[in-house]
């Protein structure tokens, strides 16, 4: 029996209904739906789902981002058209099974022993031979031999001979039923465990999506699903020492809350890291509190080791900050800002008062993240960070570095934990915000001067740009900040200029000392940003760029290189004297000239220049923190999971049955020939293979003794 690709043909007067039923129950329609689902699944896999709309606008542009949103490509698996296709696939495949199963089951019982002897001559595998025994004895022998080889045999006696009909591999037909039933079961399980049940609950119970903010406890009942919901999958965030019993189910246009029949209390969150800084293990020690009985059940939940309670699977999904407290020190970046300390909680915000912001602008400080471990790669490249010397190229070494294990790298890695960092946003009165990331400890970048890294970026898609602040001899930023404050003070600048001129010029040459003092004052004033080089609002306001602009404006091109060297030398000497003044006023010993001092001053000059471009009136340094971990659980009641497992088992059975099991039917027609018998043998198989040829050759020799 061959399986038909046509659908059911119902007897009805309506040609439209007849055509619709035939199409819906046809195999070609099912295959078309399955192809569409596969394409949609590829889109849902490649395209990140449930991302903020801004991410899609940045990736595709405003027009295509809106087009893709209209067809729900950002939430493919919960889109109405995807669920509708799944439903039609279930109906179509079920009709195919219902149409073909009776025929298949009936065919399994049929041996087709009534086939005519003339029909055997039309088979590709056929053979004839004379037997040395009577027809009945030959038929009994052939039947027993086939039965002993695993064939199902039926003997039929006719008026002019015996027909031996046998079959094997009938399980191939059951593979068709199993494979198609698997598609139905997987789709039904997917529908049950997807958003269909949640949407049905919302529709029948009059629930609506919640699009606001605030505390979960304040959300009204019309946005909550009951704890006896048949199927759901949501996320639950629990901080250490706290408990929660309401999961959040994300939808395309908002959220809906799912009340659980129990509460989860997080006792302790455990996380271990690889040397690369990636999490190696994170687990949660929790206590489950049943709302109905008050019974408590301790449990440990790890990744890939969920805990099941009251029909709800609890998975360890990820981890987050649970409201760590931080203490920040404000570092002034301009003369109008004064230093101060402020405390906050990650996830919260603070309003900066008028005296703390720049001018009359109001700023909001939003605490967005605390990372206790930051592992960075400080290794050199394959050539040690320098150009390759062709005289030292070794072909064998070059090949060995590229061949071998896949995890081999030609780049030397030097992974190092650089300590905690804090991330925050400064939002102005118009709502615009920049994001900052500042490290708590100084980092040795390899040039001999540990620096504090103060990062800033305008949008989340950009990488951080870092201001490198050199650490003083007490491993703090105090020395640099004091130097920056002194640079903004004209009195201290003038004192540093006079000291520099007095030390650099012979006291017997006062006129030369005055000229040098004038040049030094000009250079230091330009560097401090006290004057606008171009005289307009768009001119550079300080730093090395201001000195460069001054040279380009006032010095002939042929003399600019020499003038630049002189001004930079004067500037460095004046800044060194300014640093000595700040240390005297702070009661610290003077810097001793040397390589270490020179490295510090070089980095300080670069940092003072870059600080002129810092886009905020202040930077916040992390002074202290108290970390509070939070665990993110995924809670799911999935009645369709077992259905999907059954479908997968049937799919494996069906595919292997159809691909690796050949259905064969064998007929041996035995007729009397004198006192002996004559046999005609034929074999039918659903696939012509070399195994079938070898099997027929073996059978014809064994059963009737036919020669090649």
C-alpha positions in Angstrom: 0.0 0.0 0.0 1.3 3.5 -0.9 0.5 6.5 1.2 -1.5 9.1 -0.8 -0.6 12.8 -0.7 -4.2 13.8 -1.5 -6.6 14.8 1.1 -10.0 13.6 2.2 -12.7 13.8 -0.5 -16.0 14.4 1.3 -19.3 14.1 -0.5 -20.9 17.5 -0.4 -22.7 19.7 -2.8 -20.4 22.7 -2.0 -17.3 22.6 -4.2 -15.6 25.2 -1.9 -16.1 23.1 1.2 -15.0 20.0 -0.6 -11.8 21.7 -1.9 -11.1 23.2 1.5 -11.3 19.8 3.3 -9.2 18.2 0.6 -6.5 20.8 0.9 -6.5 20.9 4.7 -6.2 17.1 5.0 -3.6 16.7 2.2 0.0 15.9 2.9 1.3 18.7 0.7 -0.5 21.3 2.8 1.0 19.9 6.0 4.5 20.0 4.5 3.9 23.6 3.4 2.9 24.6 6.9 5.9 22.8 8.4 8.2 24.6 6.0 6.8 28.0 7.1 7.2 27.1 10.7 10.8 26.1 10.1 11.5 29.4 8.4 9.9 31.3 11.2 11.9 29.3 13.8 15.1 30.2 11.9 14.1 33.9 12.1 13.3 33.6 15.8 16.7 31.9 16.4 18.8 34.4 14.4 17.0 37.5 15.5 17.2 38.2 19.3 13.7 38.1 20.8 12.1 40.5 23.3 14.8 43.1 23.1 14.1 46.8 23.7 12.7 48.5 20.6 15.7 50.9 20.6 18.0 48.1 19.9 16.1 47.1 16.8 15.9 50.7 15.6 19.7 50.9 15.9 20.1 47.6 14.0 17.6 48.0 11.2 16.7 51.6 11.0 13.3 53.3 11.9 11.4 52.1 8.8 12.3 48.4 8.9 12.2 48.2 12.7 8.6 49.3 12.5 7.8 46.9 9.7 9.3 43.9 11.6 7.5 45.0 14.7 4.2 45.0 12.8 4.6 41.3 11.9 5.8 40.4 15.4 9.3 39.2 14.3 10.6 40.4 17.7 8.4 37.8 19.5 8.0 35.1 16.8 7.0 32.2 19.0 4.2 34.1 20.7 3.0 35.8 17.5 -0.7 35.2 16.6 0.2 34.0 13.1 2.8 31.5 14.4 0.3 30.0 16.8 -2.4 30.0 14.1 0.0 28.1 11.8 0.7 25.6 14.6 -3.0 25.1 15.1 -3.6 24.4 11.4 -0.6 22.1 11.3 -2.1 20.1 14.1 -5.4 19.9 12.3 -3.9 19.1 8.9 -1.6 16.4 10.2 -4.3 14.8 12.4 -6.5 14.6 9.3 -3.7 13.0 7.3 -3.2 10.4 10.1 -7.0 9.8 10.3 -7.2 9.3 6.6 -4.2 6.9 6.2 -4.2 5.0 9.5 -7.1 2.7 8.7 -5.6 1.8 5.4 -2.2 1.1 7.0 -3.7 -1.0 9.8 -5.7 -3.0 7.3 -2.7 -3.5 5.2 -0.7 -4.9 8.1 -3.2 -7.8 8.4 -3.1 -8.7 4.7 -0.6 -11.2 3.3 -1.9 -10.8 -0.3 -1.9 -14.6 -0.7 -4.5 -14.3 -3.4 -2.1 -12.8 -5.9 -2.2 -14.6 -9.3 0.7 -16.7 -10.4 0.9 -14.8 -13.7 1.5 -11.5 -11.7 4.7 -13.0 -10.2 6.4 -12.7 -13.7 6.1 -8.9 -13.5 8.4 -8.5 -10.4 11.9 -7.4 -10.7 13.1 -10.0 -8.2 11.9 -13.4 -9.5 13.3 -16.9 -9.9 12.1 -20.4 -10.9 13.4 -23.9 -10.1 12.3 -27.5 -10.1 12.0 -29.2 -6.7 12.8 -32.8 -5.7 9.7 -33.1 -3.5 6.0 -32.9 -3.7 4.1 -29.6 -3.7 2.6 -29.9 -0.1 5.9 -30.9 1.4 7.7 -28.1 -0.4 5.2 -25.6 0.7 5.5 -26.7 4.4 9.3 -26.6 4.2 9.4 -23.2 2.6 6.9 -21.8 5.2 8.9 -23.2 8.2 12.2 -21.9 6.8 10.7 -18.4 6.3 9.1 -18.4 9.8 12.4 -19.4 11.3 14.0 -16.4 9.6 11.6 -13.9 11.2 9.0 -13.8 8.4 5.3 -13.9 9.0 4.0 -16.7 6.7 0.6 -17.8 5.4 0.0 -20.9 3.3 -2.8 -21.1 0.8 -3.8 -24.3 -1.0 -5.3 -24.0 -4.4 -6.7 -26.5 -6.8 -3.6 -26.4 -8.9 -0.9 -25.8 -6.3 0.3 -24.1 -3.1 0.9 -20.3 -2.5 3.3 -19.4 0.3 2.9 -15.7 1.1 5.3 -14.0 3.6 6.0 -10.5 4.8 8.6 -8.8 7.0 9.4 -5.2 8.0 5.8 -4.2 8.4 6.9 -1.8 11.2 7.9 0.5 8.4 4.3 1.4 7.9 3.9 2.1 11.7 6.8 4.5 11.3 4.6 6.7 9.1 1.9 6.8 11.9 4.5 7.4 14.6 6.3 10.2 12.8 3.2 12.1 11.9 1.7 11.6 15.4 5.0 13.0 16.8 4.5 16.2 14.8 1.0 16.6 16.3 2.2 15.8 19.9 5.1 18.3 19.7 2.9 21.0 18.3 0.2 20.4 21.0 2.8 20.4 23.7 4.3 23.6 22.3 0.9 25.2 22.3 0.2 24.1 25.9 3.5 25.4 27.2 3.5 28.6 25.1 1.6 31.8 25.5 -1.7 30.2 24.3 -2.8 29.2 27.7 -1.8 32.5 29.2 -3.7 34.4 26.6 -6.7 32.2 27.0 -6.7 32.8 30.7 -6.5 36.5 30.2 -9.3 36.5 27.6 -11.7 34.3 29.6 -10.9 35.8 33.0 -10.9 39.4 31.8 -7.2 40.0 32.6 -5.1 42.8 30.9 -1.5 43.6 30.4 0.3 45.9 32.8 2.5 48.6 31.3 3.3 50.8 34.3 6.0 50.7 36.9 6.3 50.5 40.7 6.2 47.7 43.2 4.8 44.3 42.3 2.7 44.3 45.4 0.9 47.4 44.2 -0.2 45.9 40.9 -4.0 45.4 40.8 -5.7 42.0 40.5 -6.8 42.5 36.8 -3.1 42.1 35.9 -2.5 38.9 37.9 -3.1 35.3 36.9 -4.3 32.8 39.5 -1.9 30.3 41.1 -3.8 27.3 39.6 -3.0 28.4 36.1 -2.6 25.4 33.8 0.6 26.5 32.1 2.9 29.4 32.4 6.6 30.4 32.2 7.9 33.5 34.0 10.9 35.0 35.8 11.3 35.6 39.5 14.0 37.8 41.1 14.8 37.2 44.7 17.5 39.1 46.7 19.5 37.5 49.5 17.5 37.5 52.7 14.2 38.2 51.0 11.4 36.2 49.5 9.1 36.5 46.5 6.0 34.6 45.3 5.0 36.5 42.1 6.6 35.7 38.7 6.7 38.1 35.8 5.5 36.9 32.4 6.8 39.1 29.6 4.4 39.9 26.7 5.0 41.9 23.5 3.2 45.0 24.8 3.6 44.6 28.6 3.7 42.1 31.4 1.3 40.0 33.3 2.0 38.7 36.9 1.7 35.1 37.8 0.9 34.3 41.5 2.6 31.2 42.7 1.2 28.8 45.3 4.5 29.1 47.3 7.1 31.7 48.2 10.8 31.4 47.5 13.2 32.7 50.2 16.9 33.1 49.1 19.2 32.2 51.9 22.5 32.4 50.1 23.6 32.9 46.5 26.8 31.2 45.5 28.9 32.1 42.4 32.3 30.8 41.3 34.3 32.2 38.4 36.7 30.9 35.8 40.1 32.7 35.4 38.6 34.6 32.5 36.0 36.2 34.8 33.1 34.1 33.3 30.8 32.4 35.9 31.7 28.8 36.4 28.9 27.9 38.8 26.0 29.8 40.3 23.6 28.2 42.7 21.0 29.2 45.2 20.2 27.9 48.7 16.5 28.6 49.1 13.6 27.7 51.3 10.2 27.0 49.7 7.3 28.2 51.9 3.9 26.7 51.0 1.2 29.3 51.2 -1.6 26.8 52.0 0.1 24.7 54.7 2.9 26.9 55.8 5.3 24.0 55.3 8.9 24.9 54.5 11.2 22.9 52.2 14.9 23.7 51.9 16.4 23.2 48.5 19.5 23.9 46.4 18.9 25.0 42.9 21.8 25.0 40.3 22.1 25.5 36.6 20.7 22.3 34.8 19.5 21.0 38.2 16.0 22.4 38.7 13.8 21.8 41.7 10.2 20.8 41.3 7.5 21.8 43.9 3.7 21.5 43.5 4.0 20.9 39.8 6.1 24.0 39.2 9.7 23.6 37.9 12.1 26.1 39.4 15.2 26.7 37.2 18.4 28.7 38.1 18.3 31.2 35.2 20.9 33.9 36.1 21.9 36.3 38.8 21.7 40.1 39.3 22.3 42.8 41.9 19.9 42.6 44.8 20.2 46.2 45.9 23.8 46.6 46.9 24.6 49.8 48.8 27.5 52.0 47.5 29.3 55.1 48.8 30.6 57.4 46.2 33.0 60.3 46.3 32.3 63.2 43.9 35.4 64.3 42.1 35.1 67.9 40.8 35.8 68.3 37.1 35.4 72.1 37.1 35.9 75.0 39.5 32.2 75.4 40.1 31.8 71.9 41.7 32.7 71.1 45.2 33.7 67.6 46.5 31.1 65.7 48.5 30.1 62.1 49.3 26.8 60.4 48.5 25.3 57.0 49.3 22.8 55.1 47.2 21.4 51.7 46.3 21.9 49.9 43.0 18.7 50.3 41.0 17.9 53.6 42.8 18.7 57.2 42.1 19.6 60.5 43.9 18.8 64.1 43.1 21.8 66.3 43.2 21.2 69.7 44.9 21.9 73.0 43.2 25.3 73.4 44.8 26.4 70.0 43.6 25.5 70.3 39.9 26.9 72.6 37.3 25.3 76.0 37.4 21.6 75.8 37.9 21.2 72.5 36.0 19.5 69.7 38.0 21.1 66.3 37.7 19.8 62.9 38.6 22.4 60.2 39.6 21.1 56.7 38.7 23.0 53.8 40.3 22.8 51.1 37.6 25.4 48.5 38.5 28.1 47.1 40.8 30.7 44.6 39.6 33.0 43.2 42.2 35.1 41.1 39.8 36.4 42.6 36.5 38.8 40.3 34.7 40.7 42.0 31.8 43.3 40.7 29.4 46.7 42.5 29.7 48.6 40.2 27.4 50.6 41.3 24.4 49.9 40.3 20.8 51.5 37.5 19.0 54.5 39.8 18.2 54.8 41.2 21.7 53.1 44.4 20.7 55.7 45.4 18.2 56.3 45.0 14.5 57.5 41.7 13.2 61.2 41.5 12.4 61.5 39.5 9.2 65.0 38.4 10.1 63.6 36.5 13.0 60.7 34.7 11.3 60.7 31.0 12.0 58.5 29.1 9.6 58.1 26.1 11.9 57.1 28.2 14.9 54.7 30.1 12.7 53.0 26.9 11.5 52.9 25.4 14.9 51.1 28.5 16.3 48.4 28.2 13.7 47.9 24.4 13.6 46.9 22.0 16.3 44.1 22.3 18.8 41.2 24.6 18.1 41.7 26.4 21.4 45.3 27.3 20.6 45.9 31.1 20.3 48.9 33.0 18.9 48.0 35.8 21.3 49.5 35.7 24.8 46.8 36.2 27.4 47.5 37.8 30.8 44.1 37.8 32.6 44.0 39.9 35.8 41.2 40.9 38.1 41.3 44.7 38.3 38.8 44.9 41.1 35.3 46.4 41.7 33.7 49.0 39.5 30.5 51.0 39.7 28.2 52.0 36.8 25.9 55.0 37.0 24.1 57.5 34.8 23.9 61.2 35.1 20.6 62.5 33.7 20.0 66.2 33.1 16.7 68.1 33.4 15.8 67.4 29.8 16.0 63.6 30.4 19.2 63.0 28.4 21.7 60.7 30.1 25.3 59.5 29.8 26.6 56.3 31.3 29.7 56.1 33.3 31.9 53.2 34.6 34.6 53.9 37.2 37.0 51.4 38.7 37.6 51.5 42.4 41.3 50.5 42.4 44.2 51.8 40.3 45.2 49.6 37.3 48.8 49.1 36.1 48.5 49.4 32.3 52.2 48.4 31.8 53.7 51.9 31.6 54.8 52.0 35.2 52.1 54.4 36.4 49.0 52.9 38.0 45.9 54.8 36.8 42.3 55.0 37.8 40.0 54.4 34.9 37.0 56.7 34.5 34.8 55.5 31.6 32.0 57.3 29.8 29.8 56.6 26.8 26.9 58.5 25.3 24.7 55.5 24.2 24.7 51.8 25.3 25.8 50.7 21.8 29.1 52.6 22.1 32.3 51.4 23.9 33.5 53.2 26.9 36.0 56.0 26.5 38.3 56.1 29.5 40.0 59.0 31.3 43.2 57.7 32.9 43.9 59.4 36.3 47.3 58.7 37.7 47.5 57.3 41.2 49.7 59.2 43.7 52.2 57.7 46.2 49.2 56.8 48.4 47.4 54.9 45.6 44.6 57.5 45.5 43.4 60.2 43.2 43.9 63.0 45.8 47.2 64.1 44.3 45.7 64.5 40.8 42.6 66.2 42.1 44.6 68.7 44.1 46.7 69.5 41.1 43.6 70.0 39.0 42.1 72.3 41.6 45.4 74.3 41.8 45.5 74.6 38.0 42.1 76.3 38.1 43.4 78.9 40.8 45.1 81.9 39.1 47.0 82.8 42.3 48.6 79.3 42.5 49.3 79.4 38.8 51.2 82.6 39.1 53.2 81.3 42.1 54.2 78.2 40.1 55.3 80.4 37.2 57.5 82.6 39.4 59.1 79.5 41.0 59.8 78.0 37.7 61.3 81.2 36.2 63.4 81.7 39.3 64.9 78.2 39.1 65.4 78.1 35.4 67.1 81.5 34.9 70.2 83.0 36.4 69.2 85.6 39.0 71.6 88.0 37.4 69.4 88.1 34.3 66.1 89.5 35.5 64.9 90.5 32.1 65.2 87.0 30.8 63.4 85.7 33.9 60.5 88.1 33.2 60.3 86.9 29.6 60.3 83.3 30.6 57.7 84.0 33.3 55.5 85.6 30.7 55.8 82.6 28.3 55.2 80.2 31.2 52.2 82.1 32.4 50.8 82.2 28.9 51.3 78.4 28.4 49.8 77.5 31.8 46.8 79.8 31.3 46.1 78.3 27.9 46.5 74.8 29.3 44.1 75.6 32.2 41.5 76.8 29.8 41.3 80.3 31.3 41.3 81.9 27.9 39.6 81.0 24.6 42.2 80.7 21.9 39.9 81.4 19.0 38.0 84.1 20.8 34.6 82.5 20.1 32.2 80.0 21.8 33.5 77.1 19.7 37.2 77.5 20.6 39.1 74.9 22.6 38.9 75.5 26.3 42.2 74.1 27.6 44.5 71.2 27.4 47.2 70.4 24.9 44.8 71.2 22.1 44.6 74.8 23.3 48.4 75.1 23.2 48.5 73.6 19.8 45.8 76.0 18.5 47.8 78.9 19.9 50.9 77.9 18.1 49.1 77.4 14.8 47.6 80.8 15.1 50.6 82.9 16.3 53.7 81.1 15.1 54.9 80.8 11.5 54.8 77.2 10.1 58.5 76.9 9.8 59.0 77.6 13.5 56.1 75.7 14.9 58.0 72.5 15.7 60.7 74.3 17.7 58.1 76.6 19.4 56.0 73.5 20.4 59.0 71.8 22.0 59.8 74.9 24.0 56.3 75.5 25.2 55.8 71.9 26.2 59.0 71.9 28.2 58.0 75.2 29.9 54.5 73.8 30.6 55.9 70.6 32.1 58.3 72.5 34.3 55.5 74.9 35.5 53.1 72.0 36.2 55.8 70.3 38.3 56.2 73.4 40.4 52.4 73.6 40.7 52.4 70.0 42.0 55.1 70.8 44.5 53.0 73.7 45.8 50.0 71.5 46.3 52.0 69.0 48.2 53.5 71.7 50.5 50.0 72.9 51.3 48.8 69.4 52.0 51.8 68.8 54.4 53.3 66.2 52.1 57.1 65.9 51.3 58.2 67.3 48.0 58.5 65.1 44.9 62.0 63.9 44.3 63.0 64.2 40.6 63.5 60.8 39.0 62.0 58.3 36.6 59.0 57.5 38.8 58.2 61.2 39.3 58.7 61.9 35.6 56.3 59.1 34.7 53.7 60.4 37.1 53.9 63.9 35.8 53.7 62.8 32.2 50.5 60.9 32.8 49.2 63.8 34.9 49.7 66.2 32.0 47.9 63.9 29.6 45.1 63.4 32.1 44.7 67.1 32.9 44.4 67.7 29.1 41.8 65.0 28.6 39.9 66.1 31.7 39.0 69.3 29.9 36.8 67.2 27.6 35.1 65.2 30.4 31.3 65.6 29.7 30.2 66.0 33.3 30.8 68.5 36.1 31.9 65.7 38.4 33.0 62.1 38.4 32.0 59.6 41.1 34.7 57.3 42.6 33.6 54.1 44.4 34.8 54.4 48.0 32.9 51.6 49.7 30.1 49.1 49.0 28.1 46.3 50.6 27.2 43.8 48.0 23.7 42.1 48.0 23.3 39.3 45.5 20.0 38.4 43.8 19.1 35.2 42.0 16.9 35.1 38.9 14.7 32.0 38.7 12.6 30.8 35.9 9.4 29.2 37.1 7.3 27.1 34.8 4.3 24.8 34.9 4.6 22.9 31.7 2.1 20.1 31.3 3.0 19.9 27.6 6.6 18.8 28.5 5.7 15.1 28.8 3.7 15.3 25.7 6.7 16.8 23.8 8.9 14.0 25.2 6.5 11.4 24.0 6.4 13.1 20.6 10.2 13.1 20.4 10.3 9.4 21.2 7.7 8.6 18.5 9.6 10.8 16.1 12.8 8.9 16.7 11.0 5.6 16.3 9.1 6.7 13.2 12.2 8.2 11.4 14.3 5.1 12.1 11.5 2.8 11.1 10.9 4.5 7.8 14.6 5.0 6.9 16.2 1.8 8.2 13.4 -0.8 8.0 12.5 -2.2 4.6 9.1 -3.7 4.1 9.4 -6.9 2.1 6.8 -9.3 0.7 7.7 -12.7 -0.7 5.6 -15.2 -2.7 6.5 -18.8 -3.6 4.0 -20.4 -6.0 4.5 -24.2 -6.0 2.8 -26.4 -8.7 2.9 -30.2 -9.3 5.2 -31.3 -12.1 4.8 -35.1 -12.4 5.6 -36.6 -9.0 7.8 -33.6 -8.2 7.0 -29.8 -8.0 8.0 -26.6 -9.7 8.4 -23.3 -7.8 8.1 -19.7 -8.9 9.4 -17.1 -6.4 9.0 -13.3 -6.4 10.1 -10.6 -3.9 8.6 -7.1 -3.5 10.3 -4.3 -1.4 9.4 -0.6 -0.9 13.0 0.4 -1.7 15.4 -1.1 -4.2 18.7 -1.5 -2.5 21.8 -3.7 -2.7 20.7 -5.3 0.6 17.5 -6.3 -1.1 19.4 -7.9 -4.0 21.6 -9.9 -1.7 18.7 -11.0 0.4 16.8 -12.3 -2.6 19.9 -14.2 -3.9 20.2 -15.8 -0.5 16.5 -16.7 -0.3 16.2 -18.2 -3.8 19.1 -20.5 -3.1 17.9 -21.5 0.3 14.2 -21.9 -0.5 14.0 -23.3 -4.0 17.6 -24.0 -4.9 17.5 -21.6 -7.9 20.8 -20.9 -9.7 22.1 -17.5 -10.9 
